[in-house]
C-alpha cells in the first residue's frame, strides 16, 4: 500500500514537472515577447535589453527554467504586471474566495446527488429513476453560462429576489453567493447522481444483497449496512474528480457574476497578458487537479475491499 | 459478427457497411428519446443550411433606428416599420437573424473539431493498444498529463497565448479532447486485438496499420459513435463558453456564446438579448445528448 501511495505521489510530481516545463516553454521561450509584456508595447528596444539583462533572461534556457522552478516551489511567483504587486498577494485571497464558493457548491451538491442517486439506484426503472435520468440529461445540456443567464433572468429580473452580481464589494454577503452556487450545482449534480445510481444499481444485483434480503433482514438494514457501504466507493472517486471540473466551472461562473475568485483572476490575467499571473494560476490549478486525482486514486484503493496490498 | 466481411472486396464491404448504417438508423426509431434528439439536431441543421432564406435581416446589419424588445401579440409598433420577432440587440441587430446565422458557425466548427480530434485520437489509440510496449507507455503518459489539466484552464491558456481565431479554437479542441478519445480507443483495441480475425489477418501477412484500420477499427465503432455524440455536445459547450468568455470567434459574425458576452452587461435591463442565444445553444446540446442516450439504449439492447 505504501509503495502504491509513493508511486502515485511520484507520478503526481512528475506530472507537475512536465506541466511546468510546457508552461515555461509556452510563455517564456520568446524573451523579447516577455520584455514587451512586462514593459508595455511602447517601451524602447534599449529598455527591453536592459530589463532582460537585469533579470537574467540572457542566461541559457535550462538555467532560467531551474531558477524559475526554484522560485515557484518557494512560493515566489514574481510580480503581477497588472496589479504591480507580488502575484502571491493577489492569488491567495482569490483562491480562498474560490474555496468558499467550492465548499458551498459541494455542501449543496453532494447530499442532493447522493440521495437522488441512491433512491434511483434502489428501484431501477421506477418513475423516480427515469425522471432523475431525464433531469440530469437536461441539466448537463445547459452550459454554465446559459444557466447563469436563465437563473438571473428568473431570480434577478422577474422576481427581484437576489443580487445580479457577486462582487462582494460590501463585505461577505451570503445572498450574493447563492446564484453562483446554484449554477455550479445544477451543472454538476446530474453527473454525480447518475454515477451514484449506476453504482447503487450494480450493488443491488449482487448476491450478498440477495442473501441479506432472503435471510429476513429488514430492508432498511440491508440498504444501510450492506448496500451503501459498497455503493458509495465509486461516488467518492467521482466527487473527488469533480474538483477538476469545478476548476473549469468557476472560470465561467466567476466571470458571469463578477465574483472575485481564482477563475476570474486566471481569465483576466490571460486577457491582459499578465504573464507571471497566468503561470501562477495555471500551476495552482494543475496542482489542485492532480492532487485531488491522487487522493481519489489512493482513497479508492483504500476503501475498496476487493483491492488489498499484502 | 465481422468475420464475414474481412475477406470480401472493398466495394462489397462499403455496401455492407452502408446497409448496416441504414439499419442502425432505422433502429433509432425504437427510442423516442433518440428520435427527439435527432429531430432537434435536424431542425438546427436545416436552419443553418437555409439561413439566407430564413433570416429576415442581414445578421450584421445595425438597424439603430429600431431598438426593440421581442415581439408579442398586440405590441404597438409604428405604421410601416419592420417587426423583430425576438427583438434587437444593443446595436440594433436582429436577434433572430443572428441566432439563425449563428447556427452555421456552431454546426461547421463543432463537427469539424470533433472529427479532427477523433482522427488524431483514433490513430494514437490504435497505435497504443495494438503495439503496446513503449508506444503505449509514451502515448498514455502524454494523455494523462493533458487530461490532468482542468479543461477550461487549458483552453484559456492556449487561446490567450495564440489568439482567438477559428483555426486556433479548432486546434485547441483537438489538443484537449484527443487524449480522452485515445483512452477509449486504446481500451477497445486491447479487447479486440486478441480476436481470431485479427490473428487471421496477421497470418495472411497484412500490414499492422491495415489490420488496425480495416480489421479492428470497424469493430470498435459502436461505443465510439455514442461517445462522438456526447463529445460533440461538449465541443458545442466549449465553443459557446469560449465565446462567452470573450475568447471565441472574432466579431462581428454571429456566434451564440459571443452574443451573450456582448450583451451580458445590460442583460438585467434587457434579458431577451442574452436569453434567446442561451436557449438556442442549450437546445442544440440537448439534441446531441438525447441522441447519444438513445443510441446507447439501442446498443445495450442487442
HADDOCK unambig.tbl for C-alpha pairs under 7 A between the chains (distance, minus, plus):
assign (segid A and resid 15 and name CA) (segid B and resid 145 and name CA) 5.94 0.50 0.50
assign (segid A and resid 137 and name CA) (segid B and resid 289 and name CA) 6.75 0.50 0.50
assign (segid A and resid 138 and name CA) (segid B and resid 286 and name CA) 6.39 0.50 0.50
assign (segid A and resid 141 and name CA) (segid B and resid 282 and name CA) 5.90 0.50 0.50
assign (segid A and resid 141 and name CA) (segid B and resid 285 and name CA) 5.35 0.50 0.50
assign (segid A and resid 141 and name CA) (segid B and resid 286 and name CA) 4.91 0.50 0.50
assign (segid A and resid 141 and name CA) (segid B and resid 289 and name CA) 6.88 0.50 0.50
assign (segid A and resid 142 and name CA) (segid B and resid 282 and name CA) 4.86 0.50 0.50
assign (segid A and resid 143 and name CA) (segid B and resid 237 and name CA) 5.92 0.50 0.50
assign (segid A and resid 143 and name CA) (segid B and resid 282 and name CA) 6.82 0.50 0.50
assign (segid A and resid 145 and name CA) (segid B and resid 241 and name CA) 6.93 0.50 0.50
assign (segid A and resid 146 and name CA) (segid B and resid 278 and name CA) 4.97 0.50 0.50
assign (segid A and resid 149 and name CA) (segid B and resid 274 and name CA) 6.80 0.50 0.50
assign (segid A and resid 149 and name CA) (segid B and resid 275 and name CA) 6.52 0.50 0.50
assign (segid A and resid 150 and name CA) (segid B and resid 275 and name CA) 6.77 0.50 0.50
assign (segid A and resid 153 and name CA) (segid B and resid 271 and name CA) 6.36 0.50 0.50
assign (segid A and resid 157 and name CA) (segid B and resid 268 and name CA) 5.92 0.50 0.50
assign (segid A and resid 244 and name CA) (segid B and resid 150 and name CA) 5.28 0.50 0.50
assign (segid A and resid 245 and name CA) (segid B and resid 150 and name CA) 6.33 0.50 0.50
assign (segid A and resid 247 and name CA) (segid B and resid 150 and name CA) 6.08 0.50 0.50
assign (segid A and resid 248 and name CA) (segid B and resid 150 and name CA) 5.72 0.50 0.50
assign (segid A and resid 248 and name CA) (segid B and resid 151 and name CA) 6.26 0.50 0.50
assign (segid A and resid 248 and name CA) (segid B and resid 152 and name CA) 4.85 0.50 0.50
assign (segid A and resid 248 and name CA) (segid B and resid 153 and name CA) 6.34 0.50 0.50
assign (segid A and resid 267 and name CA) (segid B and resid 156 and name CA) 6.86 0.50 0.50
assign (segid A and resid 270 and name CA) (segid B and resid 156 and name CA) 6.97 0.50 0.50
assign (segid A and resid 270 and name CA) (segid B and resid 157 and name CA) 6.67 0.50 0.50
assign (segid A and resid 270 and name CA) (segid B and resid 160 and name CA) 5.36 0.50 0.50
assign (segid A and resid 271 and name CA) (segid B and resid 160 and name CA) 6.41 0.50 0.50
assign (segid A and resid 282 and name CA) (segid B and resid 153 and name CA) 6.89 0.50 0.50
assign (segid A and resid 286 and name CA) (segid B and resid 148 and name CA) 6.81 0.50 0.50
assign (segid A and resid 286 and name CA) (segid B and resid 149 and name CA) 5.47 0.50 0.50
assign (segid A and resid 286 and name CA) (segid B and resid 150 and name CA) 6.83 0.50 0.50
assign (segid A and resid 289 and name CA) (segid B and resid 148 and name CA) 6.38 0.50 0.50
assign (segid A and resid 289 and name CA) (segid B and resid 149 and name CA) 6.74 0.50 0.50
assign (segid A and resid 289 and name CA) (segid B and resid 150 and name CA) 6.64 0.50 0.50
assign (segid A and resid 290 and name CA) (segid B and resid 148 and name CA) 5.95 0.50 0.50
